[in-house]
Amino acid sequence: MVPVLLFPLLFLGPAVAQETQDGLYSLTYYSIGISRPNEGFPSFQATGYLNDQAFLHYDSESEKAEPLGPWKHVKGMVDWEEVSKTQKARGDFFLKNLKDIMDLYKDTGNHTMQEKYGCKIRNNNYCGAFWTIAYDGQDYIKFDTEIPAWIPLQPKALNTKVKWETEGSVWRAKSSLEEECTQKLQKYLQYSRTFLDRQGTHCSLCHAPLH
Ligand SMILES: *[C@@H]1O[C@H](CO)[C@@H](O)[C@H](O)[C@H]1NC(C)=O
């Protein structure tokens, strides 16, 4: 009995006590890569959301992740140096993947890749994740954490699935969503939960099915 009770207590941290809404929260990153951005425009950008509130923005021109809105005044929630570094690495990888997809289609010129990546918690427990990538505005491939596997959403995406599952581990992708993302969300909520509850924000991704 004791270990069962202890585990959630260790896991939850200090902010659990005052949960108001039905305990649903999400952390989502929307990213976009452009093969031929206009002069002075970033080729990669990412925006982080807590529920439906944008709190973080990164772009490849400044190479800096920066807080948005009220999060400009929150100290200690995000290690901005660290996030800037990881987003830079992600941006480089993202644009390389965009090039690979363009090669599959023998496309040249200006193309875009968009990504929606994130996780949800309910009452402080993991309750789902999503990772979908679109090419030129059309859903291209998504990650299924249950199998786990990349699921092609267009015929050409089968090549990408095989490549990504050969070069990278599906288990690492799964743990990045289920563990790292969830832990980040739990940490961010220690600083942001009261604000999100007070604003009546919604975990928009908790109800709508994600394709
Ligand atoms: C490439 O596409 C992006 C996104 O649609 C657009 O903002 C940008 O202006 C385009 N670049 C050029 C050089 O036309």
The ligand as a Tripos MOL2 file, in Angstrom:
@<TRIPOS>MOLECULE
LIG
   14    14     1     0     0
SMALL
NO_CHARGES

@<TRIPOS>ATOM
      1 C1          7.6020   30.9020  -48.8740 C.3       1 LIG1
      2 O1          6.4100   30.4980  -48.2220 O.3       1 LIG1
      3 C2          6.1800   31.1640  -47.0160 C.3       1 LIG1
      4 C3          4.9950   30.5050  -46.3160 C.3       1 LIG1
      5 O2          3.9120   30.3180  -47.1770 O.3       1 LIG1
      6 C4          5.9450   32.6410  -47.2920 C.3       1 LIG1
      7 O3          5.7040   33.3400  -46.0960 O.3       1 LIG1
      8 C5          7.1880   33.1920  -47.9650 C.3       1 LIG1
      9 O4          6.9540   34.5120  -48.3260 O.3       1 LIG1
     10 C6          7.5500   32.3890  -49.1890 C.3       1 LIG1
     11 N1          8.8630   32.8030  -49.6740 N.am      1 LIG1
     12 C7          9.0450   33.3750  -50.8580 C.2       1 LIG1
     13 C8         10.4590   33.6790  -51.2230 C.3       1 LIG1
     14 O5          8.1000   33.6380  -51.6040 O.2       1 LIG1
@<TRIPOS>BOND
     1     1     2 1
     2     1    10 1
     3     2     3 1
     4     3     4 1
     5     3     6 1
     6     4     5 1
     7     6     7 1
     8     6     8 1
     9     8     9 1
    10     8    10 1
    11    10    11 1
    12    11    12 1
    13    12    13 1
    14    12    14 2
@<TRIPOS>SUBSTRUCTURE
     1 LIG1         1 GROUP 0 **** ****
